[in-house]
Amino acid sequence: MIGLDFEKPIVELQKKINELKKFTSDKNIDLSGETRRLEEKLEQLRRDIYGKLTAWQRVQISRHPHRPYTLDYIQLILKDFVELHGDRAFRDDKAIITGLAKLDGQKIVVIGQQKGRDTKENLSRTFGCAHPEGYRKALRMMEMAQKFGLPVLIFIDTPGAYPGIGAEERGQAQAIAWNLKMMSGIKTPIVAVVIGEGGSGGALGIGIADKVCVLENAYYSVISPEGCAAILWKNSAKAPDAAEALKLTGQDLLRFGVIDEVIKEPLGGAHVDPQEAAKNIKSAVKKYFIELMKIPRDELVNLRYNKFRSMGRFEENLEQ
């Protein structure tokens, strides 16, 4: 078990339980009562720790190396997935997965940011940070979905758009800005789910959706906590303070009206029970697709446009 700093008491107690079970097995001694008592203590400890997580702790869970990624959820939720590649202009960006699939028989287009499981794959997928061609590929698939009347499911999981020189030379900012404009007018239902990190324009570049959901231990923010801390305090060690100030958790975002739903995760995070996490995502997505498919396309676009225009309310004081 890979434990985060705040999970050390859980890891240590689990280790003791495993050692006790091995000892009783090797020595053929019945200590089931003691084992049961420790397991009950472990369950209560889990509830105590995960029941009062800070914003920074949720950020840490969102980055857990065993957390399910887009391809994992595609396998758990969808059927008959066929991946489609390339932006028809430069190359295929492996940081963004696109393709066709079925959700309980409903044909859909699926798009998602994909991180790697090891160093080699992370380098290939640039740690889930997309280039301009990745955003163009995603938009190409959304336009295809509009043409054939297919709903779009989007999985968001990136620390941000790729910041390299090549990406900037090929128009990174323009590609993201163009997606924001075009997604606001796509005439087909779009549901987005933040499954891990939802960082900056890299996440928003595929995040203009009719319904936006965030997993319980994911985050969605204009900047990473470390980046915010480096700007405000010139010290990335202040990341926990920045995470709190950014109000980036699903609970905060729901309260501010930025998202539509916080999807519950298994106790300890989605990596503890990926199937349970996938089941909860599937339930939310199906619910919203059924609701959105009933809305006339022109009205759907107007609702989406107004949804985002209504964010960031402010008041003007004209009495100077």
C-alpha positions as CSV (number, residue, x, y, z in Angstrom):
1,M,0.0,0.0,0.0
2,I,1.3,3.4,-1.0
3,G,0.4,5.8,1.8
4,L,0.4,9.6,1.8
5,D,1.8,11.5,4.7
6,F,-1.5,11.8,6.5
7,E,-2.3,8.2,5.9
8,K,0.7,6.9,7.9
9,P,-1.4,5.8,11.0
10,I,-3.7,3.8,8.6
11,V,-0.7,2.2,6.9
12,E,1.0,1.3,10.1
13,L,-2.1,-0.3,11.6
14,Q,-2.8,-2.2,8.4
15,K,0.7,-3.5,8.6
16,K,0.2,-4.7,12.2
17,I,-3.0,-6.5,11.2
18,N,-1.3,-8.3,8.3
19,E,1.6,-9.3,10.5
20,L,-0.9,-10.7,13.1
21,K,-2.8,-12.6,10.5
22,K,0.5,-14.1,9.2
23,F,1.6,-15.0,12.7
24,T,-1.6,-16.7,13.6
25,S,-1.5,-18.6,10.3
26,D,2.1,-19.8,10.8
27,K,1.6,-20.7,14.4
28,N,-1.9,-22.1,14.0
29,I,-3.1,-19.9,16.9
30,D,-6.6,-18.4,17.1
31,L,-6.4,-14.7,17.6
32,S,-9.5,-13.8,15.6
33,G,-10.9,-11.7,18.4
34,E,-7.8,-9.5,18.5
35,T,-7.7,-9.3,14.7
36,R,-11.3,-8.3,14.6
37,R,-10.8,-5.6,17.2
38,L,-7.9,-4.1,15.2
39,E,-9.9,-4.2,12.0
40,E,-12.7,-2.3,13.7
41,K,-10.1,0.2,15.0
42,L,-8.7,0.5,11.5
43,E,-12.2,1.2,10.0
44,Q,-12.9,3.9,12.6
45,L,-9.4,5.5,12.0
46,R,-10.2,5.6,8.2
47,R,-13.5,7.3,8.9
48,D,-11.9,9.8,11.2
49,I,-9.1,10.7,8.8
50,Y,-11.0,10.8,5.6
51,G,-14.0,12.5,7.1
52,K,-12.1,15.7,7.7
53,L,-9.7,16.0,4.9
54,T,-8.1,19.4,4.1
55,A,-8.1,20.9,0.6
56,W,-4.4,20.0,0.3
57,Q,-5.0,16.4,1.4
58,R,-7.6,16.1,-1.3
59,V,-5.1,17.4,-3.8
60,Q,-2.6,14.8,-2.7
61,I,-5.3,12.0,-3.2
62,S,-6.1,13.4,-6.6
63,R,-2.5,12.7,-7.6
64,H,-2.2,9.2,-6.1
65,P,-0.2,7.0,-8.5
66,H,-2.8,4.2,-8.2
67,R,-5.8,6.5,-8.9
68,P,-7.8,5.4,-11.9
69,Y,-7.2,7.3,-15.1
70,T,-9.3,7.9,-18.2
71,L,-8.6,4.5,-19.9
72,D,-9.4,2.7,-16.6
73,Y,-12.8,4.4,-16.4
74,I,-13.4,3.7,-20.1
75,Q,-12.8,0.0,-19.5
76,L,-15.0,0.0,-16.3
77,I,-17.9,2.1,-17.6
78,L,-18.1,1.8,-21.4
79,K,-18.3,-0.9,-24.0
80,D,-17.0,-1.3,-27.6
81,F,-14.4,1.5,-27.3
82,V,-12.7,2.4,-30.5
83,E,-9.9,4.9,-30.2
84,L,-9.5,7.6,-32.9
85,H,-6.3,9.5,-33.4
86,G,-4.8,12.7,-34.7
87,D,-5.9,16.3,-35.4
88,R,-5.4,16.1,-39.2
89,A,-2.9,18.9,-39.0
90,F,0.2,17.9,-37.1
91,R,0.2,14.6,-35.1
92,D,-1.6,12.5,-32.5
93,D,-1.3,13.8,-29.0
94,K,-1.2,10.8,-26.6
95,A,-2.1,13.1,-23.6
96,I,-5.7,13.1,-24.8
97,I,-7.6,10.0,-25.6
98,T,-10.6,10.2,-28.0
99,G,-12.9,7.7,-29.5
100,L,-16.3,6.1,-29.9
101,A,-18.0,3.9,-27.3
102,K,-21.3,2.7,-25.9
103,L,-22.8,3.6,-22.5
104,D,-25.4,0.9,-21.8
105,G,-26.2,0.7,-25.5
106,Q,-26.1,4.5,-26.1
107,K,-23.5,5.4,-28.7
108,I,-21.3,8.3,-27.4
109,V,-18.1,10.1,-28.1
110,V,-15.6,9.9,-25.2
111,I,-12.6,12.3,-24.6
112,G,-10.2,12.3,-21.7
113,Q,-6.8,13.3,-20.6
114,Q,-4.5,10.4,-19.8
115,K,-1.4,10.2,-17.6
116,G,1.1,7.4,-17.6
117,R,1.7,4.6,-15.0
118,D,5.5,4.6,-15.3
119,T,8.2,7.0,-16.4
120,K,8.2,5.8,-20.0
121,E,4.5,6.2,-20.5
122,N,4.4,9.5,-18.7
123,L,7.0,10.9,-21.1
124,S,5.0,9.6,-24.0
125,R,1.8,11.1,-22.6
126,T,3.6,14.2,-21.2
127,F,2.1,13.5,-17.8
128,G,-1.4,14.2,-19.1
129,C,-0.5,17.7,-20.3
130,A,-1.9,18.2,-23.8
131,H,-0.3,20.1,-26.8
132,P,-2.3,22.2,-29.2
133,E,-2.9,19.2,-31.4
134,G,-4.5,17.4,-28.5
135,Y,-7.1,20.2,-28.1
136,R,-7.7,20.2,-31.9
137,K,-8.2,16.4,-31.8
138,A,-10.7,16.8,-29.0
139,L,-12.6,19.5,-30.8
140,R,-12.6,17.5,-34.0
141,M,-14.3,14.6,-32.1
142,M,-16.9,17.0,-30.6
143,E,-17.8,18.3,-34.0
144,M,-18.2,14.8,-35.2
145,A,-20.4,14.1,-32.3
146,Q,-22.5,17.1,-33.2
147,K,-22.8,15.9,-36.8
148,F,-24.1,12.4,-35.8
149,G,-26.1,13.5,-32.8
150,L,-24.0,11.7,-30.2
151,P,-23.6,12.9,-26.6
152,V,-20.0,13.6,-25.4
153,L,-18.5,12.3,-22.2
154,I,-15.3,14.1,-21.1
155,F,-12.8,13.0,-18.4
156,I,-10.6,15.8,-17.1
157,D,-7.3,14.9,-15.4
158,T,-4.3,17.2,-16.0
159,P,-2.1,19.5,-14.0
160,G,-2.3,21.9,-16.9
161,A,-1.6,22.3,-20.6
162,Y,1.9,21.4,-21.8
163,P,4.2,24.4,-21.2
164,G,7.0,23.6,-23.7
165,I,8.4,25.9,-26.4
166,G,7.0,23.6,-29.2
167,A,3.5,23.8,-27.8
168,E,3.7,27.6,-27.6
169,E,5.1,27.8,-31.1
170,R,2.2,25.8,-32.4
171,G,-0.4,28.1,-30.7
172,Q,-1.2,26.6,-27.3
173,A,-3.2,29.5,-26.0
174,Q,-5.0,30.0,-29.3
175,A,-5.9,26.3,-29.4
176,I,-7.4,26.4,-25.9
177,A,-9.2,29.7,-26.6
178,W,-10.7,28.3,-29.8
179,N,-12.0,25.3,-27.9
180,L,-13.6,27.5,-25.3
181,K,-15.4,29.4,-28.1
182,M,-16.4,26.4,-30.2
183,M,-17.5,24.2,-27.3
184,S,-19.9,26.8,-26.1
185,G,-21.8,26.3,-29.4
186,I,-21.6,22.5,-29.9
187,K,-25.1,21.3,-30.5
188,T,-25.0,18.0,-28.6
189,P,-25.1,17.2,-24.9
190,I,-21.7,17.4,-23.1
191,V,-21.0,16.0,-19.7
192,A,-17.5,16.5,-18.1
193,V,-16.1,14.7,-15.0
194,V,-13.0,15.9,-13.2
195,I,-11.5,12.5,-12.1
196,G,-8.2,13.8,-10.7
197,E,-6.4,17.0,-11.3
198,G,-8.3,19.8,-13.1
199,G,-5.6,22.4,-13.6
200,S,-5.9,25.7,-15.3
201,G,-6.7,26.2,-19.0
202,G,-5.4,22.7,-19.6
203,A,-8.5,21.4,-18.0
204,L,-10.9,24.1,-19.2
205,G,-9.8,23.5,-22.8
206,I,-12.1,20.5,-22.7
207,G,-14.3,21.6,-19.9
208,I,-17.1,23.7,-21.4
209,A,-19.9,21.3,-20.7
210,D,-23.6,21.3,-20.0
211,K,-22.9,19.4,-16.7
212,V,-19.6,19.5,-14.9
213,C,-19.0,17.0,-12.1
214,V,-16.0,16.6,-9.8
215,L,-15.0,13.5,-7.9
216,E,-15.0,13.9,-4.1
217,N,-11.2,13.9,-3.9
218,A,-10.4,15.7,-7.2
219,Y,-9.8,19.4,-7.7
220,Y,-10.6,22.0,-10.3
221,S,-8.6,25.2,-10.2
222,V,-7.2,28.1,-12.2
223,I,-3.7,27.2,-11.0
224,S,-2.0,24.4,-9.1
225,P,-1.5,25.0,-5.3
226,E,2.3,25.0,-5.9
227,G,2.1,27.5,-8.7
228,C,-0.2,29.8,-6.7
229,A,2.2,29.6,-3.7
230,A,5.2,30.4,-5.8
231,I,3.5,33.5,-7.1
232,L,1.9,34.8,-3.9
233,W,4.6,33.8,-1.4
234,K,7.6,33.0,-3.6
235,N,7.6,29.7,-1.8
236,S,6.0,26.5,-3.1
237,A,6.1,25.0,0.4
238,K,3.0,27.2,1.1
239,A,1.0,25.0,-1.2
240,P,-1.3,23.8,1.6
241,D,-2.2,27.4,2.4
242,A,-2.8,28.1,-1.3
243,A,-5.0,25.0,-1.7
244,E,-7.2,26.3,1.1
245,A,-7.4,29.8,-0.4
246,L,-8.1,28.7,-3.9
247,K,-11.4,26.9,-2.9
248,L,-10.6,24.1,-5.4
249,T,-12.4,21.2,-3.8
250,G,-15.7,19.8,-5.2
251,Q,-17.5,20.9,-2.1
252,D,-16.3,24.5,-2.5
253,L,-17.0,24.6,-6.2
254,L,-20.5,23.2,-5.8
255,R,-21.2,25.9,-3.2
256,F,-20.1,28.6,-5.6
257,G,-22.1,27.2,-8.5
258,V,-19.1,26.4,-10.6
259,I,-19.9,22.7,-10.9
260,D,-23.2,20.7,-10.9
261,E,-22.3,17.7,-8.7
262,V,-19.7,16.2,-6.4
263,I,-19.5,12.4,-7.2
264,K,-18.8,10.3,-4.1
265,E,-15.7,8.2,-3.9
266,P,-15.0,5.1,-1.8
267,L,-13.6,5.7,1.6
268,G,-9.9,6.5,1.1
269,G,-10.2,7.5,-2.6
270,A,-11.1,6.1,-6.0
271,H,-7.9,4.0,-6.1
272,V,-9.2,1.9,-3.1
273,D,-12.1,0.6,-5.1
274,P,-12.1,1.7,-8.8
275,Q,-15.2,-0.3,-9.6
276,E,-17.2,1.6,-6.9
277,A,-15.9,4.9,-8.2
278,A,-16.7,4.0,-11.8
279,K,-20.2,2.9,-10.7
280,N,-20.9,6.3,-9.2
281,I,-19.6,8.1,-12.2
282,K,-21.7,6.0,-14.5
283,S,-24.8,6.7,-12.5
284,A,-24.3,10.5,-12.6
285,V,-23.4,10.5,-16.3
286,K,-26.4,8.4,-17.4
287,K,-28.7,10.7,-15.3
288,Y,-27.4,13.8,-17.0
289,F,-27.5,12.3,-20.5
290,I,-31.1,11.3,-20.1
291,E,-31.9,14.8,-18.9
292,L,-29.9,16.6,-21.6
293,M,-31.0,14.5,-24.6
294,K,-34.6,15.7,-24.0
295,I,-33.6,19.4,-24.5
296,P,-33.9,20.9,-28.0
297,R,-30.4,21.5,-29.4
298,D,-30.7,25.3,-29.8
299,E,-32.0,25.6,-26.2
300,L,-29.2,23.4,-25.0
301,V,-26.6,25.7,-26.4
302,N,-28.3,28.8,-24.9
303,L,-28.4,27.1,-21.5
304,R,-24.7,26.1,-21.7
305,Y,-23.8,29.7,-22.7
306,N,-25.8,31.2,-19.9
307,K,-24.4,28.7,-17.4
308,F,-20.9,30.0,-17.9
309,R,-21.8,33.6,-18.4
310,S,-23.5,33.7,-15.0
311,M,-20.3,32.7,-13.2
312,G,-18.2,35.3,-11.5
313,R,-20.9,37.7,-10.5
314,F,-19.9,41.2,-9.4
315,E,-21.5,44.5,-8.4
316,E,-20.6,48.0,-9.6
317,N,-20.6,50.9,-7.3
318,L,-21.5,53.9,-9.4
319,E,-21.6,56.3,-6.5
320,Q,-18.1,57.7,-6.6
